[in-house]
């Protein structure tokens, strides 16, 4: 007797419901795996929206006195590189 495998996709708006749905599906006889796949169309520049929003909030909170110039940044980077290479 030949059985055909069936793949079922369920799109959830509330990701918190996944745990409940997963438990239900695992109780069904013959279920081999239950997995989640993020919808890549929800990503903003390859980043999940909640992470992108947190980055935006952080960027909004940065003050002028917190910033350094690009010259300072590269000087610090060169200094750190020299320190790392001199340890070897």
Backbone as XML, in Angstrom:
<?xml version="1.0"?>
<chain id="A" units="angstrom">
  <residue number="1" name="UNK">
    <atom name="N" x="0.830" y="-1.161" z="0.000"/>
    <atom name="CA" x="0.000" y="0.000" z="0.000"/>
    <atom name="C" x="0.890" y="1.245" z="0.000"/>
  </residue>
  <residue number="2" name="UNK">
    <atom name="N" x="0.647" y="2.166" z="-0.929"/>
    <atom name="CA" x="1.461" y="3.371" z="-1.059"/>
    <atom name="C" x="0.710" y="4.556" z="-0.449"/>
  </residue>
  <residue number="3" name="UNK">
    <atom name="N" x="1.433" y="5.334" z="0.362"/>
    <atom name="CA" x="0.856" y="6.525" z="0.968"/>
    <atom name="C" x="1.536" y="7.757" z="0.389"/>
  </residue>
  <residue number="4" name="UNK">
    <atom name="N" x="0.766" y="8.744" z="0.096"/>
    <atom name="CA" x="1.321" y="10.005" z="-0.375"/>
    <atom name="C" x="1.562" y="10.931" z="0.812"/>
  </residue>
  <residue number="5" name="UNK">
    <atom name="N" x="2.732" y="11.538" z="0.811"/>
    <atom name="CA" x="3.043" y="12.503" z="1.863"/>
    <atom name="C" x="2.310" y="13.795" z="1.572"/>
  </residue>
  <residue number="6" name="UNK">
    <atom name="N" x="1.923" y="14.464" z="2.607"/>
    <atom name="CA" x="1.233" y="15.735" z="2.453"/>
    <atom name="C" x="1.982" y="16.786" z="3.266"/>
  </residue>
  <residue number="7" name="UNK">
    <atom name="N" x="2.249" y="17.904" z="2.650"/>
    <atom name="CA" x="2.885" y="19.026" z="3.323"/>
    <atom name="C" x="1.817" y="20.100" z="3.494"/>
  </residue>
  <residue number="8" name="UNK">
    <atom name="N" x="1.681" y="20.590" z="4.716"/>
    <atom name="CA" x="0.665" y="21.599" z="5.017"/>
    <atom name="C" x="1.358" y="22.867" z="5.481"/>
  </residue>
  <residue number="9" name="UNK">
    <atom name="N" x="1.008" y="23.978" z="4.874"/>
    <atom name="CA" x="1.526" y="25.281" z="5.304"/>
    <atom name="C" x="0.420" y="26.025" z="6.033"/>
  </residue>
  <residue number="10" name="UNK">
    <atom name="N" x="0.765" y="26.574" z="7.185"/>
    <atom name="CA" x="-0.183" y="27.366" z="7.956"/>
    <atom name="C" x="0.460" y="28.731" z="8.179"/>
  </residue>
  <residue number="11" name="UNK">
    <atom name="N" x="-0.234" y="29.767" z="7.775"/>
    <atom name="CA" x="0.273" y="31.117" z="7.971"/>
    <atom name="C" x="-0.387" y="31.706" z="9.208"/>
  </residue>
  <residue number="12" name="UNK">
    <atom name="N" x="0.438" y="32.054" z="10.190"/>
    <atom name="CA" x="-0.066" y="32.612" z="11.442"/>
    <atom name="C" x="0.270" y="34.096" z="11.522"/>
  </residue>
  <residue number="13" name="UNK">
    <atom name="N" x="-0.705" y="34.893" z="11.873"/>
    <atom name="CA" x="-0.438" y="36.316" z="12.091"/>
    <atom name="C" x="0.188" y="36.534" z="13.461"/>
  </residue>
  <residue number="14" name="UNK">
    <atom name="N" x="-0.191" y="35.705" z="14.421"/>
    <atom name="CA" x="0.333" y="35.820" z="15.773"/>
    <atom name="C" x="1.333" y="34.689" z="16.002"/>
  </residue>
  <residue number="15" name="UNK">
    <atom name="N" x="2.615" y="35.008" z="16.016"/>
    <atom name="CA" x="3.663" y="33.997" z="16.164"/>
    <atom name="C" x="3.556" y="33.261" z="17.492"/>
  </residue>
  <residue number="16" name="UNK">
    <atom name="N" x="2.931" y="33.862" z="18.491"/>
    <atom name="CA" x="2.789" y="33.224" z="19.798"/>
    <atom name="C" x="1.873" y="32.007" z="19.732"/>
  </residue>
  <residue number="17" name="UNK">
    <atom name="N" x="1.029" y="31.935" z="18.712"/>
    <atom name="CA" x="0.140" y="30.783" z="18.549"/>
    <atom name="C" x="0.880" y="29.547" z="18.036"/>
  </residue>
  <residue number="18" name="UNK">
    <atom name="N" x="2.111" y="29.718" z="17.578"/>
    <atom name="CA" x="2.838" y="28.596" z="16.976"/>
    <atom name="C" x="3.008" y="27.435" z="17.947"/>
  </residue>
  <residue number="19" name="UNK">
    <atom name="N" x="3.324" y="27.729" z="19.202"/>
    <atom name="CA" x="3.535" y="26.651" z="20.184"/>
    <atom name="C" x="2.275" y="25.805" z="20.331"/>
  </residue>
  <residue number="20" name="UNK">
    <atom name="N" x="1.121" y="26.443" z="20.377"/>
    <atom name="CA" x="-0.155" y="25.730" z="20.507"/>
    <atom name="C" x="-0.418" y="24.885" z="19.266"/>
  </residue>
  <residue number="21" name="UNK">
    <atom name="N" x="-0.251" y="25.455" z="18.101"/>
    <atom name="CA" x="-0.481" y="24.737" z="16.844"/>
    <atom name="C" x="0.492" y="23.560" z="16.727"/>
  </residue>
  <residue number="22" name="UNK">
    <atom name="N" x="1.731" y="23.778" z="17.117"/>
    <atom name="CA" x="2.738" y="22.712" z="17.045"/>
    <atom name="C" x="2.329" y="21.528" z="17.920"/>
  </residue>
  <residue number="23" name="UNK">
    <atom name="N" x="1.852" y="21.798" z="19.140"/>
    <atom name="CA" x="1.405" y="20.719" z="20.026"/>
    <atom name="C" x="0.257" y="19.938" z="19.400"/>
  </residue>
  <residue number="24" name="UNK">
    <atom name="N" x="-0.686" y="20.654" z="18.808"/>
    <atom name="CA" x="-1.811" y="19.976" z="18.164"/>
    <atom name="C" x="-1.345" y="19.088" z="17.017"/>
  </residue>
  <residue number="25" name="UNK">
    <atom name="N" x="-0.490" y="19.605" z="16.176"/>
    <atom name="CA" x="-0.031" y="18.846" z="15.012"/>
    <atom name="C" x="0.788" y="17.622" z="15.413"/>
  </residue>
  <residue number="26" name="UNK">
    <atom name="N" x="1.584" y="17.752" z="16.473"/>
    <atom name="CA" x="2.411" y="16.626" z="16.912"/>
    <atom name="C" x="1.573" y="15.468" z="17.460"/>
  </residue>
  <residue number="27" name="UNK">
    <atom name="N" x="0.346" y="15.744" z="17.852"/>
    <atom name="CA" x="-0.538" y="14.696" z="18.369"/>
    <atom name="C" x="-1.173" y="13.874" z="17.249"/>
  </residue>
  <residue number="28" name="UNK">
    <atom name="N" x="-1.101" y="14.357" z="16.028"/>
    <atom name="CA" x="-1.701" y="13.660" z="14.895"/>
    <atom name="C" x="-0.806" y="12.487" z="14.505"/>
  </residue>
  <residue number="29" name="UNK">
    <atom name="N" x="-1.393" y="11.328" z="14.363"/>
    <atom name="CA" x="-0.659" y="10.122" z="14.005"/>
    <atom name="C" x="-0.002" y="10.308" z="12.637"/>
  </residue>
  <residue number="30" name="UNK">
    <atom name="N" x="1.280" y="9.995" z="12.558"/>
    <atom name="CA" x="2.008" y="10.045" z="11.294"/>
    <atom name="C" x="2.712" y="11.365" z="11.007"/>
  </residue>
  <residue number="31" name="UNK">
    <atom name="N" x="2.555" y="12.347" z="11.876"/>
    <atom name="CA" x="3.250" y="13.624" z="11.653"/>
    <atom name="C" x="4.736" y="13.402" z="11.899"/>
  </residue>
  <residue number="32" name="UNK">
    <atom name="N" x="5.546" y="13.739" z="10.907"/>
    <atom name="CA" x="6.981" y="13.509" z="11.006"/>
    <atom name="C" x="7.733" y="14.718" z="11.541"/>
  </residue>
  <residue number="33" name="UNK">
    <atom name="N" x="7.308" y="15.919" z="11.179"/>
    <atom name="CA" x="7.999" y="17.103" z="11.678"/>
    <atom name="C" x="7.079" y="18.307" z="11.626"/>
  </residue>
  <residue number="34" name="UNK">
    <atom name="N" x="7.337" y="19.219" z="12.541"/>
    <atom name="CA" x="6.625" y="20.493" z="12.580"/>
    <atom name="C" x="7.703" y="21.561" z="12.688"/>
  </residue>
  <residue number="35" name="UNK">
    <atom name="N" x="7.747" y="22.456" z="11.734"/>
    <atom name="CA" x="8.792" y="23.483" z="11.756"/>
    <atom name="C" x="8.191" y="24.836" z="11.428"/>
  </residue>
  <residue number="36" name="UNK">
    <atom name="N" x="8.978" y="25.851" z="11.686"/>
    <atom name="CA" x="8.540" y="27.216" z="11.418"/>
    <atom name="C" x="9.479" y="27.831" z="10.393"/>
  </residue>
  <residue number="37" name="UNK">
    <atom name="N" x="8.903" y="28.601" z="9.524"/>
    <atom name="CA" x="9.691" y="29.326" z="8.525"/>
    <atom name="C" x="9.208" y="30.763" z="8.537"/>
  </residue>
  <residue number="38" name="UNK">
    <atom name="N" x="10.141" y="31.669" z="8.803"/>
    <atom name="CA" x="9.787" y="33.081" z="8.817"/>
    <atom name="C" x="9.467" y="33.532" z="7.409"/>
  </residue>
  <residue number="39" name="UNK">
    <atom name="N" x="8.497" y="34.387" z="7.287"/>
    <atom name="CA" x="8.138" y="34.954" z="5.990"/>
    <atom name="C" x="9.141" y="36.042" z="5.655"/>
  </residue>
  <residue number="40" name="UNK">
    <atom name="N" x="9.978" y="35.792" z="4.673"/>
    <atom name="CA" x="11.054" y="36.734" z="4.344"/>
    <atom name="C" x="10.528" y="38.067" z="3.847"/>
  </residue>
  <residue number="41" name="UNK">
    <atom name="N" x="9.263" y="38.118" z="3.400"/>
    <atom name="CA" x="8.725" y="39.390" z="2.939"/>
    <atom name="C" x="8.484" y="40.346" z="4.104"/>
  </residue>
  <residue number="42" name="UNK">
    <atom name="N" x="8.460" y="39.823" z="5.330"/>
    <atom name="CA" x="8.285" y="40.666" z="6.502"/>
    <atom name="C" x="9.583" y="41.342" z="6.927"/>
  </residue>
  <residue number="43" name="UNK">
    <atom name="N" x="10.695" y="40.943" z="6.354"/>
    <atom name="CA" x="11.981" y="41.500" z="6.739"/>
    <atom name="C" x="12.179" y="42.879" z="6.128"/>
  </residue>
  <residue number="44" name="UNK">
    <atom name="N" x="12.848" y="43.741" z="6.870"/>
    <atom name="CA" x="13.219" y="45.064" z="6.389"/>
    <atom name="C" x="14.724" y="45.050" z="6.221"/>
  </residue>
  <residue number="45" name="UNK">
    <atom name="N" x="15.184" y="45.118" z="4.989"/>
    <atom name="CA" x="16.618" y="45.062" z="4.682"/>
    <atom name="C" x="17.266" y="43.842" z="5.328"/>
  </residue>
  <residue number="46" name="UNK">
    <atom name="N" x="16.572" y="42.710" z="5.323"/>
    <atom name="CA" x="17.106" y="41.463" z="5.862"/>
    <atom name="C" x="17.008" y="41.332" z="7.372"/>
  </residue>
  <residue number="47" name="UNK">
    <atom name="N" x="16.327" y="42.263" z="8.027"/>
    <atom name="CA" x="16.235" y="42.278" z="9.482"/>
    <atom name="C" x="14.762" y="42.188" z="9.890"/>
  </residue>
  <residue number="48" name="UNK">
    <atom name="N" x="14.440" y="41.367" z="10.913"/>
    <atom name="CA" x="13.051" y="41.326" z="11.380"/>
    <atom name="C" x="12.590" y="42.712" z="11.827"/>
  </residue>
  <residue number="49" name="UNK">
    <atom name="N" x="11.321" y="43.036" z="11.609"/>
    <atom name="CA" x="10.826" y="44.379" z="11.933"/>
    <atom name="C" x="11.085" y="44.832" z="13.369"/>
  </residue>
  <residue number="50" name="UNK">
    <atom name="N" x="10.934" y="43.923" z="14.351"/>
    <atom name="CA" x="11.128" y="44.354" z="15.743"/>
    <atom name="C" x="12.575" y="44.744" z="16.026"/>
  </residue>
  <residue number="51" name="UNK">
    <atom name="N" x="13.521" y="44.078" z="15.371"/>
    <atom name="CA" x="14.930" y="44.433" z="15.531"/>
    <atom name="C" x="15.201" y="45.778" z="14.861"/>
  </residue>
  <residue number="52" name="UNK">
    <atom name="N" x="14.657" y="45.954" z="13.671"/>
    <atom name="CA" x="14.836" y="47.206" z="12.935"/>
    <atom name="C" x="14.260" y="48.371" z="13.740"/>
  </residue>
  <residue number="53" name="UNK">
    <atom name="N" x="13.091" y="48.170" z="14.358"/>
    <atom name="CA" x="12.478" y="49.225" z="15.170"/>
    <atom name="C" x="13.329" y="49.547" z="16.395"/>
  </residue>
  <residue number="54" name="UNK">
    <atom name="N" x="13.922" y="48.532" z="17.014"/>
    <atom name="CA" x="14.794" y="48.769" z="18.176"/>
    <atom name="C" x="16.031" y="49.555" z="17.762"/>
  </residue>
  <residue number="55" name="UNK">
    <atom name="N" x="16.575" y="49.245" z="16.593"/>
    <atom name="CA" x="17.740" y="49.987" z="16.088"/>
    <atom name="C" x="17.354" y="51.440" z="15.834"/>
  </residue>
  <residue number="56" name="UNK">
    <atom name="N" x="16.182" y="51.668" z="15.261"/>
    <atom name="CA" x="15.716" y="53.038" z="15.018"/>
    <atom name="C" x="15.542" y="53.798" z="16.329"/>
  </residue>
  <residue number="57" name="UNK">
    <atom name="N" x="14.971" y="53.148" z="17.354"/>
    <atom name="CA" x="14.805" y="53.814" z="18.659"/>
    <atom name="C" x="16.153" y="54.177" z="19.254"/>
  </residue>
  <residue number="58" name="UNK">
    <atom name="N" x="17.113" y="53.249" z="19.137"/>
    <atom name="CA" x="18.453" y="53.530" z="19.656"/>
    <atom name="C" x="19.073" y="54.705" z="18.899"/>
  </residue>
  <residue number="59" name="UNK">
    <atom name="N" x="18.954" y="54.706" z="17.581"/>
    <atom name="CA" x="19.525" y="55.790" z="16.780"/>
    <atom name="C" x="18.907" y="57.131" z="17.168"/>
  </residue>
  <residue number="60" name="UNK">
    <atom name="N" x="17.617" y="57.140" z="17.453"/>
    <atom name="CA" x="16.950" y="58.373" z="17.868"/>
    <atom name="C" x="17.424" y="58.853" z="19.233"/>
  </residue>
  <residue number="61" name="UNK">
    <atom name="N" x="17.886" y="57.923" z="20.078"/>
    <atom name="CA" x="18.321" y="58.285" z="21.433"/>
    <atom name="C" x="19.767" y="58.763" z="21.504"/>
  </residue>
  <residue number="62" name="UNK">
    <atom name="N" x="20.540" y="58.558" z="20.444"/>
    <atom name="CA" x="21.950" y="58.958" z="20.447"/>
    <atom name="C" x="22.042" y="60.485" z="20.378"/>
  </residue>
  <residue number="63" name="UNK">
    <atom name="N" x="22.868" y="61.034" z="21.260"/>
    <atom name="CA" x="23.042" y="62.486" z="21.325"/>
    <atom name="C" x="24.320" y="62.889" z="20.593"/>
  </residue>
  <residue number="64" name="UNK">
    <atom name="N" x="24.408" y="64.147" z="20.250"/>
    <atom name="CA" x="25.576" y="64.675" z="19.526"/>
    <atom name="C" x="26.871" y="64.399" z="20.290"/>
  </residue>
  <residue number="65" name="UNK">
    <atom name="N" x="26.845" y="64.536" z="21.625"/>
    <atom name="CA" x="28.068" y="64.331" z="22.412"/>
    <atom name="C" x="28.497" y="62.863" z="22.454"/>
  </residue>
  <residue number="66" name="UNK">
    <atom name="N" x="27.601" y="61.943" z="22.065"/>
    <atom name="CA" x="27.935" y="60.514" z="22.018"/>
    <atom name="C" x="28.700" y="60.141" z="20.746"/>
  </residue>
  <residue number="67" name="UNK">
    <atom name="N" x="28.695" y="61.013" z="19.771"/>
    <atom name="CA" x="29.263" y="60.705" z="18.464"/>
    <atom name="C" x="30.751" y="61.019" z="18.406"/>
  </residue>
  <residue number="68" name="UNK">
    <atom name="N" x="31.464" y="60.284" z="17.534"/>
    <atom name="CA" x="32.859" y="60.604" z="17.241"/>
    <atom name="C" x="32.978" y="60.788" z="15.727"/>
  </residue>
  <residue number="69" name="UNK">
    <atom name="N" x="34.038" y="61.452" z="15.311"/>
    <atom name="CA" x="34.246" y="61.680" z="13.882"/>
    <atom name="C" x="34.776" y="60.413" z="13.231"/>
  </residue>
  <residue number="70" name="UNK">
    <atom name="N" x="34.694" y="60.373" z="11.918"/>
    <atom name="CA" x="35.227" y="59.207" z="11.209"/>
    <atom name="C" x="36.736" y="59.109" z="11.404"/>
  </residue>
  <residue number="71" name="UNK">
    <atom name="N" x="37.410" y="60.251" z="11.531"/>
    <atom name="CA" x="38.865" y="60.233" z="11.772"/>
    <atom name="C" x="39.173" y="59.577" z="13.115"/>
  </residue>
  <residue number="72" name="UNK">
    <atom name="N" x="38.388" y="59.935" z="14.155"/>
    <atom name="CA" x="38.575" y="59.311" z="15.469"/>
    <atom name="C" x="38.293" y="57.816" z="15.412"/>
  </residue>
  <residue number="73" name="UNK">
    <atom name="N" x="37.238" y="57.448" z="14.705"/>
    <atom name="CA" x="36.868" y="56.043" z="14.595"/>
    <atom name="C" x="38.000" y="55.232" z="13.973"/>
  </residue>
  <residue number="74" name="UNK">
    <atom name="N" x="38.530" y="55.697" z="12.834"/>
    <atom name="CA" x="39.581" y="54.943" z="12.156"/>
    <atom name="C" x="40.887" y="54.964" z="12.926"/>
  </residue>
  <residue number="75" name="UNK">
    <atom name="N" x="41.161" y="56.048" z="13.651"/>
    <atom name="CA" x="42.364" y="56.089" z="14.497"/>
    <atom name="C" x="42.244" y="55.036" z="15.604"/>
  </residue>
  <residue number="76" name="UNK">
    <atom name="N" x="41.068" y="54.957" z="16.219"/>
    <atom name="CA" x="40.847" y="53.945" z="17.261"/>
    <atom name="C" x="40.927" y="52.531" z="16.679"/>
  </residue>
  <residue number="77" name="UNK">
    <atom name="N" x="40.377" y="52.343" z="15.490"/>
    <atom name="CA" x="40.416" y="51.029" z="14.845"/>
    <atom name="C" x="41.860" y="50.627" z="14.538"/>
  </residue>
  <residue number="78" name="UNK">
    <atom name="N" x="42.644" y="51.558" z="14.000"/>
    <atom name="CA" x="44.059" y="51.252" z="13.705"/>
    <atom name="C" x="44.811" y="50.901" z="14.987"/>
  </residue>
  <residue number="79" name="UNK">
    <atom name="N" x="44.548" y="51.659" z="16.056"/>
    <atom name="CA" x="45.196" y="51.403" z="17.344"/>
    <atom name="C" x="44.848" y="50.004" z="17.846"/>
  </residue>
  <residue number="80" name="UNK">
    <atom name="N" x="43.581" y="49.641" z="17.763"/>
    <atom name="CA" x="43.135" y="48.323" z="18.230"/>
    <atom name="C" x="43.746" y="47.208" z="17.383"/>
  </residue>
  <residue number="81" name="UNK">
    <atom name="N" x="43.829" y="47.417" z="16.081"/>
    <atom name="CA" x="44.453" y="46.423" z="15.196"/>
    <atom name="C" x="45.900" y="46.204" z="15.573"/>
  </residue>
  <residue number="82" name="UNK">
    <atom name="N" x="46.609" y="47.290" z="15.828"/>
    <atom name="CA" x="48.022" y="47.177" z="16.243"/>
    <atom name="C" x="48.134" y="46.414" z="17.556"/>
  </residue>
  <residue number="83" name="UNK">
    <atom name="N" x="47.243" y="46.697" z="18.506"/>
    <atom name="CA" x="47.264" y="45.980" z="19.784"/>
    <atom name="C" x="47.032" y="44.490" z="19.582"/>
  </residue>
  <residue number="84" name="UNK">
    <atom name="N" x="46.071" y="44.135" z="18.744"/>
    <atom name="CA" x="45.751" y="42.731" z="18.514"/>
    <atom name="C" x="46.897" y="42.005" z="17.841"/>
  </residue>
  <residue number="85" name="UNK">
    <atom name="N" x="47.527" y="42.632" z="16.848"/>
    <atom name="CA" x="48.634" y="41.982" z="16.135"/>
    <atom name="C" x="49.893" y="41.911" z="16.995"/>
  </residue>
  <residue number="86" name="UNK">
    <atom name="N" x="50.097" y="42.855" z="17.903"/>
    <atom name="CA" x="51.301" y="42.856" z="18.724"/>
    <atom name="C" x="51.235" y="41.775" z="19.801"/>
  </residue>
  <residue number="87" name="UNK">
    <atom name="N" x="50.070" y="41.252" z="20.112"/>
    <atom name="CA" x="49.930" y="40.191" z="21.111"/>
    <atom name="C" x="50.417" y="38.844" z="20.603"/>
  </residue>
  <residue number="88" name="UNK">
    <atom name="N" x="50.496" y="38.681" z="19.293"/>
    <atom name="CA" x="50.888" y="37.374" z="18.722"/>
    <atom name="C" x="52.361" y="37.142" z="18.797"/>
  </residue>
</chain>
